[in-house]
Amino acid sequence: MAYLFTSESVSEGHPDKIADQISDALIDNFLAFDPESKVACETLVTTGQVILAGEVKSKIYLDVQQIARDVIRKIGYTKSEYMFEANSCGVLSAIHEQSQDINQGVDRQSKEEQGAGDQGMMFGYATNETEDYMPLALNLSHKLLQELAALRRESKEITYLRPDAKSQVTLEYDNNNKPVRIDAIVISTQHDDFADEATMLAKIEKDIKEILIPRVIKNNPQYAHLFNDTINYHINPTGKFVIGGPHGDTGLTGRKIIVDTYGGKGAHGGGAFSGKDPSKVDRSAAYATRHIAKNLVAAGIADEILVQVSYAIGVAKPMGIYINTYGTAKVNLTDGEIAKKVEQLFDMRPYFIEQRLKLRNPIYSETAAYGHMGRKPQTVTKTFTAPNGEEKTVEVELFTWEKLDYVEKVKEAFGL
């Protein structure tokens, strides 16, 4: 039977995403100067205030206040009327040294036997309904806000946009689980004050429909057939949205885990990513399971795959690996038999995940808005500056877990 499915996204200026981006900027700076850093840092943002807390074991001292301000400035909070502004907001740091009780479970004399930084289960998911093997509703939700942010920064057509925004896309699927059209789009965007509210609402709705949507279609022609004249638009449905960002809502690291992953498709183990170095399997194993799922689907094992892995704190070997192909497997094997082959192909001990995906590099700031999954792998050069003036320039690979570098190995293992 045909059905509807919905996913949402939030912009880089959303309070929770500001917090994520600050936490991941701290991770990157620590790893740039000391790749063995152990970091778990949380950020809280509210009216005129940033609070940093967490645990760190590192050889480098950082100016965490300056790093936070640089992130806020880059996002676009640069005006006093936002009630949260890069140069004037207070930044309080309560970061302290990592607990030795936790560290003793991770560090080992043999790096290969590095223990998991925590217990828990992590999930990776992939589907062939899009070119990047991501769920379509989430893809569209991200793209709406990425284009809206680009308009905010570049366009002379829409000059009133402020950084905070949310989107939501509802798709209609047919009886064969194929997306056939967009049923509804919700966009709420923060904006400058207008003299007349009715004029404001009409202007924003017109600009979203006549500027943003055509731009999304133009830049994503593969999705053009899903847009139609019967889409139910809800644009700033509460009306005025001048008060936003951390002044409108308090933001916290790790509160947008479904936006960060698969938009409600597949499953989620509950652990957030941002602010955690890769010894924390909440992050590294979630990336590794995405890498597995994507390569399996790309190799033709199934149309849709969910991968679960689980750990005990301080133990290197996973408790188990689970595979669900949702009945779409193209190979004559049970899901359990597929899992056994996956276990042989991919070493899921934390050290080997870090090595395989090059996770001890400063690659995390780019993940902290518009999703950690489905992004384009690329090599970039980044420069970091320590408080003593020392500069570190590094070339790093971003989104290594999105590479299709195991497809041939998978095909060989499965006889395809």
Steps between C-alpha positions, in 0.01 A plus 500: 500500500623851419623698800656829610841541666650817648850619592625833631821701501628809680737772382850576623348794691263282702598517872572127531711507185698801624584287804598203281725715282680654798557156655635359173724804441657426839551135397671608177735741675601241759559232236693738272771555764471167684342215299489282812275745686205354689214748501135502602372857501148637525378849413198694621395823327235744618439877494843664484672201656703190408587237760762234422530188715662161468810290543830521311832317502740680264851641470374828352350804671235682295323834518157340506324837533650622172415176321136534611483863383649410161231234447220738598637766265527255209137390547384861471419621851671837454230754591407621849127486422527120487564510880776247436804637323851364447700789647282586799359171629645360821695173473540297819725191495455219753711247308714279723728197477362164388427244771781247539233236568369547146841541339634171641228316307602657170880523497695176464870415460406351164303758297324221315331399825368851573173460688168658406450839666153405615241227484204523265368414157551695179313479170586570138249511216497528123235489228527517122211748468753784451839531329677543833316206658312720747126524579342748262286701745807586709704579190241752384465651847876561516514643148222750569694645792839489328357706215325733747833560678668567166228754417549666840872542433506571127168632378391858450149367436435389859670739742291446813603145590652421839700183582241284681278274285328159487360293216283191463408293195218244474522253212236271356619145430323254270417134567854401394664728760607746231470878559265653244440860608548761770181534701599782736786740574539690825751785527540730797766767456611772737481847346550872564210692646239635256273799555194300395457130591261418215738649245787311663328161478398554138852610404670202669254249349544649153881495526508141624276377219641715218870525592600220737301209351605567136861525619475163677350342186765655274788378717343156552340407166480133603219599738311734264229239426399491869400867510142572396223760513317326784775519765358618830733780614523618860734800502562661837168351615509669841540840334772736620844341562730789594614365836706190421836336549622462859290801604184316397599151618782357705726274294685187613753269338355171378130580485458451125610139462228409248586802283865391525426146376208368292197714570318226686570223249688193622578529870710699748690379805441828685857627524587844362808563285618859539754582767641147514842383384501173301581279799133552584328228301175699505668694223761277336290183487199692365723619215636148451153344480394764245812413298404132510134557412581732209759266348266201535213677325731640231634147440146375439457290815159661570293809418497608865720396792522571871820408686528487880814456708524498881781539753594469866709783645869415504455195274639510145300225332135588433227306677343426165409617150140494375373547144144569382434511126124557544432210262682673212810275488625409151721216625386154605603546862317575822565833673692307766724342235559843345601629845760220534662601172494867601678410825779340297528794257497793743706502822274687743746535786528875583868536402438343159197719439712807577772384260267390220302824499790733599305631797790642706509805274326839540204411276200563721396866463359424156277226641326718757231650274283346224570141597796274568390247236449526126762771460762518224846357582769757421854602591551849645781699662430654839708736716476525879665752734590431863499774770882515485483590131598155372328419172415152380399440138368155420353329196208278601236281340144593595213248522716193443210280611317605183764350269400200289842344544377157614254428218735268312602321820132450586421367152790257521401379848140442388586354159337782303 
